[in-house]
Amino acid sequence: MSSQEPRFSGASGSTPVLDPEVEPRTEADDVFAPEVQVHEPHRIGLPPIGKYVQGVWRRREFAYELSRTTLRAQHFETAFGQLWMVLNPLLLTLVYFLLVDILRHGRHGPAFFAHLMACIFAYNFFSTSVTQGAKSVVNSGRLVLNTAFPRILLPLSAVLTGFLRFLPTIVIYAIVHAISGLPVEPDLLWVFPLFGLLIVFTAGVTMLVAAAQVYFRDVSSFLPYVLRIWMYGTPILYFYHEIPGNLQYLIEANPLTPIFASWSRVIDLGLPPTPKFLLWSIGWSVAALVVGSLFFISREREFAVRL
């Protein structure tokens, strides 16, 4: 008998038994043995934040190109596509102005229309970014599974898309601002840091809902209702000083109230934001960014298993 062949012991007709002198055959020796691969979620935890941020910055072009692809799919590069992106919030402003003006018996003038337009344009940026960002990870399943990159770029690209959609509305509002006779003072430059705080707050909320959508797929279904109620609780369809005293504490608990109240104060009155609302705006924006980003990053390694 060849030394390469297994030797059997036992009587004739009995069940063959491997000779103990020969190394037992294992399942790995059988080319037909099926391979069993078990994918388990990673442990929840944060990677080195410094290296992670550096990786995000090195791949920032990825978020920009992803945003451009999204806008191209929405025909943003065409004249009609850009026109619709302006007409949509503009028509919404007209509807709300007529509705509120009818309820107030025609007491609102051009100044309120300008306030309404500026606030709706800004809120449209927030709601659009959050809505699209909520599905950014789930809709990019193949990209997440096959490409190595910081996943946080997906919700950030949705915020960038919302910002690029917001830019054309600035021209329309500038015309309305001039026609309404609202003040053009140096304090009007406060709109830039205020909108920057809105971007930071939007990025934090977008990252939070994008991670939550991976675990709870109904988040995107409830989000439009939440955002609509959120708008009603923000001083957009009314001035901040018009809020009744018994509801003021409730409106001030809204994280967007200090940003939009300051936004309206700068645009309508040409005055800088109050220190109280400015500090609250900074606090809410930083808190949203920290909570949203840390929650997203800590869960990021588990996304591939959940999708």
C-alpha positions as CSV (number, residue, x, y, z in Angstrom):
1,M,0.0,0.0,0.0
2,S,1.3,3.4,-0.9
3,S,2.3,5.6,2.0
4,Q,0.3,8.4,0.5
5,E,-3.0,6.5,0.8
6,P,-5.0,6.3,4.1
7,R,-4.9,2.9,5.8
8,F,-8.0,1.4,7.3
9,S,-8.3,-1.0,10.2
10,G,-11.2,-3.2,11.2
11,A,-12.7,-6.4,10.0
12,S,-14.0,-7.0,6.6
13,G,-17.5,-5.6,6.1
14,S,-17.2,-3.3,9.1
15,T,-17.2,0.4,8.9
16,P,-13.9,1.7,7.8
17,V,-11.9,3.5,10.5
18,L,-8.9,5.7,9.8
19,D,-5.7,4.3,11.0
20,P,-4.6,6.5,14.0
21,E,-1.0,6.6,12.5
22,V,-2.3,8.6,9.6
23,E,-3.3,12.3,10.3
24,P,-7.1,12.5,10.3
25,R,-8.7,14.3,7.3
26,T,-10.4,17.6,8.0
27,E,-13.1,19.5,6.3
28,A,-10.4,21.9,5.0
29,D,-8.9,19.0,3.0
30,D,-12.1,18.4,1.1
31,V,-12.2,20.8,-1.9
32,F,-16.0,20.3,-2.0
33,A,-16.5,21.4,1.6
34,P,-18.7,24.5,1.7
35,E,-17.1,27.7,3.1
36,V,-19.1,29.3,5.8
37,Q,-18.5,33.0,6.3
38,V,-20.0,34.8,9.2
39,H,-20.3,38.6,9.1
40,E,-20.8,40.2,12.4
41,P,-21.2,43.8,13.3
42,H,-18.2,45.7,14.5
43,R,-18.1,46.9,18.0
44,I,-19.5,50.4,18.5
45,G,-16.7,52.8,19.0
46,L,-14.9,55.9,17.7
47,P,-11.9,55.8,15.5
48,P,-9.0,58.3,16.1
49,I,-10.9,61.5,15.4
50,G,-7.9,63.4,14.2
51,K,-7.0,60.9,11.5
52,Y,-10.7,60.5,10.5
53,V,-11.1,64.3,10.0
54,Q,-7.9,64.3,7.9
55,G,-9.3,61.5,5.8
56,V,-12.5,63.4,5.3
57,W,-10.6,66.5,4.2
58,R,-8.4,64.5,1.8
59,R,-11.6,63.1,0.1
60,R,-13.6,66.3,0.1
61,E,-13.7,66.2,-3.7
62,F,-15.6,63.0,-3.4
63,A,-18.5,64.8,-1.6
64,Y,-18.4,67.6,-4.2
65,E,-18.6,65.3,-7.2
66,L,-21.3,63.3,-5.5
67,S,-23.3,66.5,-5.0
68,R,-22.7,67.5,-8.6
69,T,-24.0,64.1,-9.8
70,T,-27.1,64.6,-7.7
71,L,-27.7,68.0,-9.1
72,R,-27.1,66.8,-12.6
73,A,-29.8,64.1,-12.1
74,Q,-32.1,66.9,-11.0
75,H,-31.3,68.9,-14.2
76,F,-29.7,71.7,-12.1
77,E,-27.4,72.5,-15.0
78,T,-30.2,73.4,-17.3
79,A,-32.0,76.7,-17.4
80,F,-35.4,75.2,-16.6
81,G,-33.9,73.2,-13.7
82,Q,-32.5,76.3,-12.1
83,L,-35.7,78.2,-12.7
84,W,-37.7,75.5,-11.0
85,M,-35.4,75.5,-8.0
86,V,-36.2,79.2,-7.6
87,L,-39.9,79.0,-8.5
88,N,-40.7,76.2,-6.0
89,P,-39.8,78.1,-2.8
90,L,-41.1,81.4,-4.4
91,L,-44.5,79.9,-5.1
92,L,-44.5,78.5,-1.6
93,T,-43.8,82.0,-0.2
94,L,-46.7,83.5,-2.2
95,V,-49.1,80.8,-0.9
96,Y,-48.1,81.3,2.7
97,F,-48.2,85.1,2.3
98,L,-51.7,85.1,1.0
99,L,-52.8,82.6,3.7
100,V,-51.3,84.6,6.6
101,D,-52.4,88.0,5.1
102,I,-56.0,86.7,4.8
103,L,-56.0,85.5,8.4
104,R,-54.6,88.9,9.5
105,H,-57.1,90.9,7.4
106,G,-54.5,92.3,5.0
107,R,-52.3,94.0,7.7
108,H,-49.0,92.7,6.3
109,G,-47.0,94.7,3.9
110,P,-43.9,94.2,1.7
111,A,-41.7,94.0,4.7
112,F,-43.4,90.8,5.9
113,F,-43.3,89.4,2.4
114,A,-39.5,89.9,2.4
115,H,-39.2,88.4,5.9
116,L,-41.3,85.4,4.8
117,M,-39.3,84.9,1.6
118,A,-35.9,85.1,3.4
119,C,-37.0,82.6,6.1
120,I,-38.7,80.2,3.7
121,F,-35.6,80.1,1.4
122,A,-33.4,79.4,4.4
123,Y,-35.7,76.8,5.9
124,N,-36.0,75.2,2.5
125,F,-32.3,74.7,2.5
126,F,-32.5,73.0,5.9
127,S,-35.5,70.8,5.1
128,T,-34.1,69.7,1.7
129,S,-30.7,68.9,3.1
130,V,-32.2,66.8,6.0
131,T,-34.7,65.0,3.7
132,Q,-32.1,64.0,1.1
133,G,-29.4,63.3,3.7
134,A,-31.6,60.9,5.6
135,K,-31.5,58.4,2.7
136,S,-27.9,59.2,1.7
137,V,-26.4,56.1,3.4
138,V,-29.2,53.7,2.6
139,N,-29.4,54.7,-1.1
140,S,-25.6,54.2,-1.4
141,G,-25.5,50.6,-0.3
142,R,-23.3,49.4,-3.2
143,L,-20.9,52.3,-2.7
144,V,-20.7,51.6,1.0
145,L,-20.0,47.9,0.5
146,N,-17.5,48.2,-2.3
147,T,-15.6,51.4,-1.6
148,A,-13.4,52.5,1.3
149,F,-14.1,56.1,2.2
150,P,-15.4,58.1,5.3
151,R,-19.1,57.4,5.2
152,I,-19.8,60.8,6.7
153,L,-19.2,62.3,3.3
154,L,-22.6,61.0,2.2
155,P,-24.8,63.2,4.4
156,L,-22.3,66.1,4.0
157,S,-22.8,65.9,0.2
158,A,-26.5,66.2,0.8
159,V,-25.9,69.4,2.8
160,L,-23.7,70.7,0.0
161,T,-26.4,69.9,-2.5
162,G,-28.9,71.9,-0.5
163,F,-26.5,74.8,-0.3
164,L,-26.0,74.8,-4.1
165,R,-29.7,74.8,-4.5
166,F,-30.0,77.7,-2.1
167,L,-27.5,80.0,-4.0
168,P,-29.8,81.0,-6.9
169,T,-32.5,82.2,-4.5
170,I,-30.2,84.9,-3.1
171,V,-30.6,86.9,-6.4
172,I,-34.4,86.7,-6.1
173,Y,-34.4,87.8,-2.5
174,A,-32.0,90.7,-3.2
175,I,-34.4,92.1,-5.7
176,V,-37.4,91.8,-3.3
177,H,-35.3,93.3,-0.5
178,A,-34.5,96.4,-2.6
179,I,-38.1,96.8,-3.8
180,S,-39.5,96.4,-0.2
181,G,-37.3,99.4,1.0
182,L,-35.7,97.4,3.8
183,P,-32.5,98.8,5.2
184,V,-29.1,98.1,3.7
185,E,-26.7,98.7,6.5
186,P,-23.3,97.2,7.4
187,D,-25.1,95.0,10.0
188,L,-26.7,93.2,7.1
189,L,-23.4,91.3,6.8
190,W,-24.5,89.4,9.9
191,V,-26.5,87.2,7.5
192,F,-23.3,85.3,6.5
193,P,-22.3,84.1,10.0
194,L,-25.9,83.3,10.8
195,F,-26.3,81.3,7.7
196,G,-23.0,79.6,8.5
197,L,-24.5,78.6,11.9
198,L,-27.5,77.2,10.1
199,I,-25.2,75.1,7.8
200,V,-23.5,73.7,10.9
201,F,-26.8,72.9,12.6
202,T,-28.1,71.3,9.4
203,A,-25.0,69.2,9.0
204,G,-25.4,67.8,12.5
205,V,-29.1,67.0,12.1
206,T,-28.5,65.4,8.7
207,M,-25.8,63.1,10.0
208,L,-28.0,62.1,12.9
209,V,-31.0,61.2,10.8
210,A,-28.8,59.5,8.1
211,A,-27.4,57.1,10.8
212,A,-30.8,56.6,12.3
213,Q,-32.3,55.7,8.9
214,V,-29.9,52.7,8.7
215,Y,-31.5,51.2,11.8
216,F,-35.0,52.5,11.5
217,R,-36.2,52.6,7.8
218,D,-39.4,54.5,8.7
219,V,-37.4,57.7,9.7
220,S,-37.7,59.1,6.1
221,S,-41.4,58.5,6.1
222,F,-42.0,60.5,9.3
223,L,-39.5,63.2,8.4
224,P,-41.7,65.4,6.2
225,Y,-44.3,65.7,9.0
226,V,-41.7,66.5,11.6
227,L,-40.2,69.1,9.4
228,R,-43.5,70.7,8.6
229,I,-44.4,70.9,12.3
230,W,-40.9,72.2,13.0
231,M,-41.5,75.0,10.5
232,Y,-44.7,76.1,12.2
233,G,-42.9,76.2,15.5
234,T,-40.2,78.5,14.1
235,P,-40.7,82.2,13.7
236,I,-41.1,82.0,9.9
237,L,-44.8,82.6,9.2
238,Y,-44.8,85.2,11.9
239,F,-42.4,87.6,13.6
240,Y,-40.7,86.7,16.8
241,H,-42.2,89.6,18.7
242,E,-45.7,88.5,17.7
243,I,-45.5,85.3,19.8
244,P,-48.0,85.3,22.7
245,G,-46.4,85.3,26.1
246,N,-47.9,82.0,27.1
247,L,-46.3,80.3,24.1
248,Q,-43.0,82.1,24.1
249,Y,-41.2,79.5,26.3
250,L,-42.4,76.7,23.9
251,I,-41.1,78.5,20.8
252,E,-37.8,79.4,22.4
253,A,-37.2,75.7,23.2
254,N,-37.0,75.2,19.4
255,P,-33.3,75.0,18.4
256,L,-34.0,77.0,15.2
257,T,-35.7,79.9,16.9
258,P,-32.6,81.9,17.8
259,I,-31.2,81.5,14.3
260,F,-34.3,82.5,12.5
261,A,-35.2,85.3,14.9
262,S,-31.7,86.7,14.5
263,W,-32.0,86.2,10.7
264,S,-35.2,88.2,10.6
265,R,-33.9,90.9,12.9
266,V,-30.9,91.5,10.7
267,I,-32.8,91.5,7.4
268,D,-36.0,93.4,8.5
269,L,-34.5,95.9,10.9
270,G,-30.9,96.1,9.9
271,L,-29.8,95.4,13.4
272,P,-27.3,92.9,14.7
273,P,-28.6,89.8,16.6
274,T,-29.0,90.1,20.3
275,P,-26.2,88.5,22.4
276,K,-28.7,86.1,23.9
277,F,-29.9,84.7,20.6
278,L,-26.4,84.7,19.1
279,L,-25.0,82.6,22.0
280,W,-28.0,80.2,21.8
281,S,-27.5,79.9,18.0
282,I,-23.8,79.0,18.5
283,G,-24.6,76.6,21.3
284,W,-27.4,74.7,19.4
285,S,-25.3,74.5,16.2
286,V,-22.2,73.2,17.9
287,A,-24.2,70.7,20.0
288,A,-26.0,69.4,16.9
289,L,-22.7,69.0,15.0
290,V,-21.0,67.2,17.9
291,V,-23.9,64.9,18.7
292,G,-24.7,64.1,15.0
293,S,-21.1,63.5,13.9
294,L,-20.1,61.4,16.9
295,F,-23.2,59.3,16.6
296,F,-22.6,58.8,12.9
297,I,-18.9,58.0,13.2
298,S,-19.4,55.6,16.1
299,R,-21.9,53.6,14.0
300,E,-20.2,53.9,10.7
301,R,-18.4,50.5,10.7
302,E,-21.7,48.7,11.3
303,F,-23.5,50.2,8.2
304,A,-22.2,47.5,5.8
305,V,-23.9,44.8,7.9
306,R,-27.1,46.7,8.3
307,L,-27.6,47.6,4.7
